Amino acid sequence: WTVDGDEVGTDDTLSGGFESGQTVTCTVTPTDDEESGTAMSASIVIENTAPVVTDVEILPDPATASDELSCTYTFYDEDGHDDKSTYEWTVGGSVVGDEPELEGLFVHGDTVTCTVTPNDGTEDGTAVSDSIVIENTAPELDEVTLSPEEAYESSELACTEGTATDDDGESVTTSYAWTIDGIAISVTSDTLDGDDFDKGDDVICWVTPNDGSDDGDAVESNTVTILNTAPEVDDVEISPD
């Protein structure tokens, strides 16, 4: 046996030890007890074996809209050729990328698929895919302001939220809660009046954002301490007159 002209064996079979494109020749020389006859040869060219990929996986899993996704896999080529595999990312069935990573093109509820087509520089193998569903990202609220800062029992306190953001682009609603001296009360509106607080009370408003799926973190306002209200007299009279 020869492979590309190099002798590699003398048995009647040959297995392994060759790659695609190599010429394998078997030469048979007939021999009896007296002498050898004329040698005869046959040759074949080894064809390419298509590569394979396994363990295709999208990471991280679970993932949210702010994550960068990576597509990983294991490559094997029987001929020892280099990995020339290609990627295809789809979101909801639409092709969106062909790099090993993907970010910024998916939101809550999207099905993201990475398909890897193995290639050894000569031919493609069988494509293998992995899919994940993007999980929800809870919304965020930047600040909450309670006013007026100088408040009395006659005042109405107003709880005003700042800017709410949601990575998935979903609309955000808010809910309100109040504590007085650290104790929660039952009021859930964005205002509070003197029926619920007295002089010296420390009042805080809490606002929780919600995107229809999840609550974000509740954000605490500044503390307003109810001030003393100076007394008043409505009439002064000197008598007798």
Protein Blocks (a to p, Z undefined) as FASTA:
>chain_A
ZZehiafbjbfbdeehiaehiacddddddddfkbccddddddddddddddddehiacddd
dddfkbccddddddddfklpacfbdcdddeehiafbfcfbdehiacehiacdddddddeh
laccddddddddddddddddfbdcdddfbdcfkbccdddddddddfklpacdddddddee
hiacfbfbfbdcfklpcehiacdddddddehjaccdddddddddddddddddfbdcdddZ
Z
